[in-house]
């Protein structure tokens, strides 16, 4: 048990540190690299596939490092601060507080880490045109939207039994929000860096960001992936040209800003409800 705790703690520290380093290093990278418009269906297919691969790969990296490894470390720390009364009690996910198991860790990495990373990737692919221009500015916006929408449905839900077990409550709430924000910040930084890699002239490096592309074909994400590539092929730049005009861009920025404000209010209200019991 002690060895398991030590291993999880070390991996969590390494994963969290790596995430923070990447988020900081690439914080000023523009989200979308400048690229010529594809002139053929083959070029369109290539760019669409590589873009999909880049956003999915970023989801895998940020998901495993932050939601998976750092998230597991946070769970371990909260178990330690919750006292003896919490030890052995079942959490919302069916895990026992204070117990570190190999199957539980692997399941957490796969379902929370990879699953959460893929959800982030698909949401980002839809929103990225209207997000702030750089990774550092876009990260908090994406984080607020994720925590204030998907987050309040489970990890930050007032009905989550974990908040009746873990102590102090304010630390548990802060940990959930912090992990969500760090995940988004890391995701936008990695996604921006990979988007620049896929437009480099060296052919071997252009496909490196697509290492996780097969995960885009895992149901139910495969449906979205097929729709995205098909839409790019059918539109052949038409939709992109329309969306990047001044009025659509201003409208998109306003919608993102309004969504961020609304989700911030939701996070504050939800956190207050949890804190007061």
N, C-alpha and C positions, 0 to 999 in steps of 0.2 A: 504494500500500500504506500509506504513511504517512498519507495523507488518510483512508483507510478506518479505520485504527486510531484516528485522532483523533475521527472522527465517532462511532464505536462507543463510545469512552471517554466522550465528552461526553453521549451519549444515556443511557449506563449510569449516569453520575453523576446526571443529572437524574431519571431514573426511580427510582433508589434513594433520592434525597433526597425526592422526592414521596411515595414509599411510607412512608418513615420519618415524614414530616410528618403524613400521614393517620392512620397507626397511633397516633401520639402524641396527635393532636388528638381523636380519637374513642375513646380507650382506655377511658373511663368510661361510654360509651353502653351501655345494656342491650341484650342481643342481640336480644330480641324485644319489639317495641313493644306496649303494651296496646291492644287493639282489641275492639269488641263482637263477640259471636258472630254469624255470618251467619244471617239469618232465612229465606232463600230459596235455591234452587239457583243463581239468578243471582248473588246476593251471594257464595255459596260459590265459584262458578266465578271470579268477579272476584278474590277474595282469593287463591285458589290460584294463579291465573295471575300476579298481581302479585308474590306471594311467590317463585314460580319465577323470574320475571324479575329480581327483586332479587338473589337468590343467584347467578344466572348472570352478571349484570352485575358483581357484586363479583368473581367469578372472572376475568372478562375484565380488569378493572382491575388486580387483584393479580397475575394471571398475566403480563400484558404488562410491567408495571412491574418486578416482582421476578424471576420466573422467566425472562422474556424479556430485558429491557434490562439489569437488574443482573446477571443470570446471564451474559449475553454479556460484560459488563465483567469479571467475575470470571475468565472463561475467558481473556480477553486478558491480565489481570494474571498469571495462572498460567503462561501461555506465556512471559511476559517473565522470570519468576523461575526458569524451568526450564533456562535455559542453551541454548547452541548445539546441544548433543547432541539436544535434543528437537525442534528446529525442523524442520518438514516431515514429521514422523512422523504416522501416521494414528491418530486417537482412536477411542474406542468407537463414536462416531456417524459415522465415516467422514470426518471433517474433518481437515485438515492443521494441525498446531500452528503458530501464528504467521501463518497466512494468513486474512485477512478478506475474504470475498466477499459480494456482494449476495445471491446465491441462498442461501448458507449462513445469512446473518443472517435473511432472510425465513423460511426453513424453521425456524430456531430459534425465532423469535417465534411462528410458527403452531403447530408441533407441541409444543414445550416450553412456551411461554408460554400460548397459548390452550388447548391440550390439558390442560396441568397445572391451569390455572384451572378448567376445566369439571369435571375429576375432583374437585378440592377442593370445588366447589359442590355436587356431588351427595352427597359424603360429609358435608358440613356440614348439608345439608338433613335427613339422617337423624339426625344426632347432636345438633343444636342445642338441643333441649329439655332435654338432660341435661348440657350444658356449663356451666361457671361463668357467672354472670349477666351479667358485663360483657365487652366486647370484649378489654380488656387482660388479663383473667384467662383468658379462653378461648383467646386466641392461642397461648400456649406449649403448651397441652394439645393443640390441633389440630396444631401443628407437630410435637410429639413423635410423635403417632400417625401422621402422614403420613410423616415421615422414617424412623420405626421399622418401617413396614409397606411402603409403596410405594417409599420411598427406598432401602432396602437391597436391593431387587430390581434396581436399575440404577445410579443415580448414586453410591450408597454401597455398591455390591456389592464384596466382596473380589475377584471375578472381573473387575471393570472394568479394562480394560487402561490406562485413563487414569492410574491410580495407579502404574503401572510407568514412566510417561513424565514426569508432572508432578512438579516438585520445588519446595520441600520437601514431603514427603508430608503432614506435619501441617497445612500451610497448605491443601493441597487438601481434606483431610478437613474442616477447620474451615470452609472456604468453602462446601462442600456443605451442611453442617448449618446454617450461618448463613443461607444463602439460603432453605432450607426453613422455618426458624423465622420469618424476616422475612416471607416469603410468607404464612404462616398468620396472623401477627400483623396484617399489612395486610389480609388477607382478612376476618377477623372484624370489624375496625374498619369497613371499608367496608360489609360486609353489614349490620352493626347500624345504621349511618347510613341506608342505603337502606330498611331495614325500617321505620324511623320515617317516612321520606318517603312510603311508600305508604299510610300511614293518615292523612295530612294531609287536611284538608277541601278544599283547593283542587284541583279535579279535574285541572287541567293538570299540576300537579306530581306528582300521585299516580302518573302513568304514566311519568314520567321515568326512574325506576330500571329500567324494563323495556326499555331501549334494546337490550340484547343478547339479548332473549328468543328471537329466531329461532334463535340458536345452540343452544338447548335442543332443537331439532328435528333437529339433526344426528345421524345414526347414529353410535355406538350409544346416545347420550345420549337420543335421542327416546323410546326404550322406557321408560326410567326416568321421563321427564317425563310421558308419557301415564299411566303407572301412578300417579304421584303425584296428578295432577289427578283421575283417575277415583276413586281412594281417597278423596280429599277430598269428592267429590260423593256417593259412596255412603254414607260415614260421617256426613257432615253434622254434624260437631262431636262425635259420640259417642266416637270414638277419642281426640280431643284432651282431652275431659273425663276420660277414664279415665287417660290418661298424665300429666295434671297433678295427680292425687291424690297424697297424701303418700307412700304406700308405693311406687308406681311411680316417683316422682321420686327417692326415696332409693335405690331399686334401680338406676335409671339413672345417678345420680351415682357410686355405688359401682363400677359397671361401667366407666364412663369413667375413674375414678381408677385402677382396676386395669389397664386397657388402657394408660394413660399410663405407669405404672410399668414394665409389661412391655416396652413399646416403648423406654423409656429404657434399660433393661438391654440390649436388642437393639442399640441404637445404640452404646452403650459397648463391647460385645463386638465388634461389627463393626468399629468404628473401631480397636480394639486389634489385631484380626487384620490389618487393612490396614497399620497402622503397623509391625508387627513383620515384615511381609513374607510 
